[in-house]
Amino acid sequence: MGRVTIDMTGSEELSMQYLGESSGLLGVHLVSQAKLSMLDQLLSKIENRTAVISIVGMGYVGLPLLLRYAYAGFKVLGFDIAKEKVDKLNEGQSYIEHVPEASIAYACSKGFEATTDFSRVVEADAVIICVPTPLNAYREPDLSFILSTVNSLVPHLRAGQIISLESTTYPGTTDEELWPRIESRGLRVGEDVFLVFSPEREDPGNPFFKTRSIPKVCGGVTPACRTAGVALYASAIDEVVAVSSTRAAELTKLLENIHRAVNIGLINEMKIIADRMDIDIYEVINAAATKPFGFTPYYPGPGLGGHCIPIDPFYLTWKARQFGLHTRFIELAGEINNEMPNWVVNKVASTLNELGRSVKGSKILVLGIAYKKNVDDMRESPSVKLMEILHAKGAEIAYSDPHVPSFPRMRNHHFDLKSAELTEQSIASYDLLLLATNHSAFDYDFIQKHAKVIVDTRGVYQRTLPNVIKS
């Protein structure tokens, strides 16, 4: 049963009716004076599990969400432009390490199909968009994936559907970009179709929080839209938090990630200060974390990774400029975090210099190239930036990552490399090991025993060791 939290701030006065719970769905029907027949039909389909749920974008966000709806009893339909992904899913195969093939097989047994044919969106009652929102070369929002997706969907939309955008973006995207495109089809948003924004909150590889247990924020462009969105997500997620508008929901997601980016920027700056003062920043963090109130520990690293934290703050800074605002605090944190790969490379160079070597010509092994520990997710990985900088300086680069057996095809990066095996001989053959991602699968004692020198960017080696340099 999904628990629903309603934030009525900024909303017009609405009356409430509670829907039945025969299917285990707790919904809230917010009734306005508008025509609600399409809404009532949609809510009924969601409640009795006859609604067809479609997810556009079968990546780290879309695929787990699709599988969650399959387990909640819905028929699901997956869309992606990548034929290889679609073929694998239809064969019951997984291409994401932490998504088990047994879950895909279960969804297939319940009627799941994946397709590249966007015209089939007419079959769906719910259309949930989970596509990337990167930055362009000028660190400005790139909405091309959202807009091309919506433009492909619009000719096939029909009355009675709900469209939800989950891709992280700036406040105003849903009502400024999606709303007019949908209504160009001749459909009235809030009466014929329903439009919401509900930001993704996936944390790949996190063993403590799964798609079902992570509360879902949802805002609609009209009260009827919000009602449809709450019902849609409450049917599969344990808790739904309804907010007053799509803009509030969009800003909620940015605040979550900016909060992390700013605090990581702070601790990265503290790391630089501590290093200059010859103080162990991890000892300081661990000591400060014993305070039972008023302090939350954040940990430094070689740079920001993942799709959200390195990118999302710039969506808000760009939008804020349209309102004549300069987001100095956010941008300063971004500058510090963006400089961390260069700071680490300087530490590598100085370490090699102490050994009488230069970066050029040195054999350097990067330990871990996924953006975080124990996953295969390479999005915005700082390890790749480290590899590129060191390679440009003439280093002979190799990597070892148990979760990434070969360097994947990426939009902006490429190395023709496979993960190196860690043996006594291979470890000893490198001039320096750069510990960039602290996977649990690494045998750190074995690595330290046989390495000439290790530059540790993750604080794995807490005690002082003669061949470990903390960075």
N, C-alpha and C positions, 0 to 999 in steps of 0.2 A: 504494500500500500504506500503510495507516494504522499509525503507530507508537503503541504503547500503553505508558503509564507507569502502574504500579500503586503506590499508596501504601497499604501494609497497616496503617498505624498505627490502632490501636483495633479492628482486625478480628479475628474469630475465626479459628482456624487453618483454612486451606482448602488443598485439593489443587488442582493445575492440570493441565489438558489443553490442548494447543495445537490449534486447529482447522486444517483444511487451507487452502491458499492458492490453490486453483484459480481463484477469481474475483478474486484480487488482494487479498482481505481478510485481514488478520492479526488474528485474534480471540483472546481468552483466555477459556476456559471454566472458571470457578471452581466446583467441584462441592462441594455440601454434601450432607447426608443427606436434604434435603427432596425431594419428588417433583418431577422436572425434565422431565417429558414435554412440557409446554407450552413450557418454555424451549428444549428441544432443537428443537422444531418451529419456533419463532420464529427461533432462530439459523440454522437451515437456510435459511429463507426469506430472511433478510438476506444470508447468504453467497452464495446463488445468484441474488440480485437479483429474486426473485419477490415480495418483500414490497411492499405498497402503503404509501407514506409520506404521511401527511396532516399539514398544517401549519394550525393555527388562529390566524388573525391575519395578514393579508397586508400588513404594514407594512414599516418599514425593517429589521426583523429577520427576519420570517417569509418575505417574498418572496425575498430573496437565498438563504436557507437552502433553500427549496423548489426553487429553480433549481439549486442545487448538487446536490441529490439527483437531479434530472432528468438532469444531466450525468453523474452517477455510475451511471446505468443503471436507476434505479427509476421505476416509475409513481408519479406524485405527485398528490395531491388537496388543493386549497386551500379553506379555510373562512374566511368573513368575514361580519359582519353588515351591511356596507355594500354594497348591491346595485350601486352605481355602480362600485365596485372590481371586483367579481365580473364584471360585464358587460365592463369594459375588458379584464380578463385573458383572458376567453373569446374576445374579439375580437383577441387578440394585442397589445394596447396596454399601454404602461407609464405609470404615474402617478408614478414616482419617477425623478428626473433621471438618476441614475447607474446605473439598471437598464436596459440596452438592450432594445429591443423584439425584437431578434434572439434574445435568450436566451429570452424568453417564447414566441416562435414555435417555437423548438426544443423547449421543454417541451411545447407543444401538439401538436407532431408526434409526440411520444412518449406521447401519451395523457393529458396534464395537463388537468384540469378544475378550475374554481373554482365554488363553490356557497355558497349561504346556508342550505342544508338540512342541519342538523346530524345528522339521522337517518342520513345517508350515512356517518357515522363507522364504522358497522358494516363497511364495505367495507375499512377500513384495518387494517394490522397494527401501524403505529406512529402515535401521535397526539402531535404536538409542539405545545405551547401557547405562543404568542408574543403575548401581549396586554399592554396598558399596565398599569402599577402606579403611579398618581399619588398625590399627597397630598391629604387633604381640607382644608377651610378652617382646621382647627386644626393643620395640618402633621403629621397622623397618617396612617399607612398606609391607603390606600383599596384594598381587595382586591376591590371590587365587580366589576371586569372579570374577574378570575380566577374568582371564585366563581360568577358568572352563567354563564361559559363552561363550567365543570366541571359545574354543575347541568344545563346543556343537553346535555352529552355523556353523562353517566352513564346515562340510560335506554337508550342505544344501544351501550354498551360490551359487549364479549364476551370470552370466554376466548381467550388466545393473543395479546393485544395488549400493547404497551408504551406507557405514557403518560409523557411527559417535559414537565416545566415548565421554561421558559426565562426567564420574566418575573422581573425582579429583585425580591426580597422579603426579609423578615426570616428569620433561622434558625428553623425549626420549621414554616413554612408548609406544606411538602409533606406532612410526616407528620401535622400537626395538622388541616389543612383538607382536603387531597385524599384522603389514605388512608381516613379513615372514610366519606367520600362515595362512593368507589369500592366499598368493601366493603358499603355499603348496597344495592348491586346484587346482592349474593350472590356476588361474586367475591373470591377470596382473593389478596391482594397477596403476591407472591413465589412463588405456585404457579400460579394461573390467569392473572393479569395481573401486569405488572411496572411499577414506579413509580420514576422517577428525577428528579433535578433537575440540569440542565446550563445554567449561566448563559450568556446571549447575550454575545457580545463583538464586535458589529459596530461599525465605525468608518466611517460613511458618507463616501464620497468619498476615503478614504485609498488612494492609488495603490500603496502598498507592501505592504499586507496585505489579502487577500481572504478570503472565508468559508472556503475550503479550507485556507488556510495559517495561520489563527489557531488555536493549540492549544485544545482543548475540554476543560473540566473536567467531570467527571460523577461523581455520587454516587447510590447507590440506598438505598432504605429497608431492603432485605435484600441479602445477597450475590448471590442470584440476580438481583435487580433490577439491581444494578450490572453484572453480567455482560451482561445484555441491553442496558443502556445503552452500555457500552463497544463492543459489537458494532455497535449501531445507528450510533454516531457515527464509529467507525473505518472504516465502509464509505464515508464521504464526506469525512472530514476527515483531514488528514495526520497529526495527532498528537492523541491523547486522553489526558488525565491523569485517572486514576481516583482518587477520594478515598474515605474510609471511610464517609461517610454523606451524606444529602441536606443535613443541617445544615452540615456542613463545606463543601459546595459552595455553599450559600447565603451563608455568611459570607465565602467566598473572593471572590465577586463584590462584596460590600459593601466588603471591604478594598481591592480594586483601586480602586474609585471614591472611597472615603474618602481614600486616599493622595493622589489627585489633588486632591480638594477641599481638604484641609488644606494642601498645598503651594501651591495657588493662593491660598488665604486668606493664607498667609504672604507671598507675593510682592505681593498686593494691599495688605497693610498696609505692606510696605516701599515700595511706590509712593507711598503717602500721605506717609510719612516723607520720602522723597527729594524729593517735590514741595515740601513745606514747607521743606526745606533748599536748594531750588533746585539739585538734582542730577538728572541724567538717569538714570532707573532702568534704561533699556535699555542705556546705556553700562556701567552697573555689572554688569548680568546678563551681557552679552557678555564683559566682562573676567573675571568669576568663572568663566564657562564654559570658559575656557582651562585651568583646573586639570584635569589628566587623571584625577583620582580624587576621590571623596568629594563631588562636587557634580553635581547634575542641574539644568539650567536649566528653570525654569517662567516663564511670562510673564503679566503682568497683563492685565486687560481690563475691560469695562464691567459685568461680572457673569457668573454661570455660565449656561451654556446646554446644550441637549441633554436627553434624557430621564433620563440617569443621574446625573450629578454634582450637579445642584442638588437631587435628590430622595433618592437612596440613603442618604446619611448619616442622614437623619431616620428611616429604617426601623430602623436599628440603635439610635439613641438611644431610640426608642419601646420597642423590645423590651428594651433594657438596663434600663429603669425597672421592668420586671416582676421583675427580679432585684435590685432595690434599688441599682442603679448609676446614677451620673450621669456622662455622657460629656462632661466639661467641655471637653476639647481639641477634640473634633469639633464641639460646639455653638458654641464660640468662632469656629472657622473659618467655620461657617455664618453666624454673625452678620456677620462681616466681608464675606463674599461677597455676602450679601443686601443689604448697604448700598451696594455699589458703584454701582448705578444712581443712587441719590440723590447720591452723591459726584460722579458725572459731571454730573448735572443742575446741581449747585451750580457746577461748573466752567463749564458753559455759561452760567449766569446771570451769573457774574462776568466772563466774556469779553464778553457782550453789554453789561454795565454799563460796561466800559471803552470801549465804542463809543457810549455814551450811549443805549442802548436797554434795555428790559426784556424779559423772556421773553414777557410778554403782548403779543400783537400782532406778534411777530417771526415771520418766515417761516424755518422751519428744515427743512432737508433731511437726512434720515437716510440715510447711505450704507451699505447692507447690512443686511438684516433677518433673514437666516438665522442660525442660532445659531453656525455656524462657516464658514470660508472655503470657497468653491467647491462648495457643496451647496445644495439647495433645502429642507433640513430646518429647520422652524420650531419644533420642540419646545422649550419653555421658553426661547425666545430672549430674551436680555437687551435686544435692540433694541426688542422690543415693549413691555417695561417702560419703557424710556426714552421711547418715543413716548407712552405713556399718561400718564406723569408730566408731560411737557412740554405735552401737550394739555390736561391738567387745569389747568395754570398759564396757559393762554390762548394758547399758541403755535399758529401755523398750521403744521400738520405735513404733510410730504410725504416720500416715500422713493424711493430708486432701488436696485434689486437685479436684476442680469441673470439671476439664478436663480429669482426670484419675480416673475413678470410682473404678478400681481394679488394683493392681500392675501388669504390663504386663510381658509377657515372654520375657526375654532379653538374649543375648548371654552369658554375663558374670555376671549377677546379678539376684538375686531372693529374694523376700519377699512375704510371703503368707499373704497379707494384702489387705484390702479394704479402700477406703477413709472414714475417720471419719466425722460424722456430727458435725457441729459447733453450739453447743447450749451453753447457759449460764453455765449449769452444766458441760458439757463435757470440755469446755475450762478451767474452774476453777479446773478441776480434774488433770490437767497436772502440773508437777513441772516447766516446761519451754516450751515455744513455740519458735521454730526456723523458722524464716521467710526466706525461701530460694528462692521462686519464687513469684514475686509480681503480681499475677493475679488480674485483675480488679474486678472479681466477689466476692472477699473477702470483707466483711464489716469490715474495719480496726478499725473503732471507737468502734464497738461492741466487736471485739476481744481484743482490748487494755483495754476496760473497765472491762473485766472479767478475763483476764489472770493474773497469779501470776507475771510472768516476760516474756518478749519477747526479743530475740536476733535478731535484724533486720540486715540482710546482704544486703538489697537492697535500703536502704535509704527511705523507705516508710514514716516513722515517722520523719518529718523534724524538728519538735519542740522538745524541751526537755521534757520528760515525766518520772515520777518516776519509772515506771516498764518497760521501754524500754532501752535496751543496743544496741548501734549501733556497727556493726561489719563489 
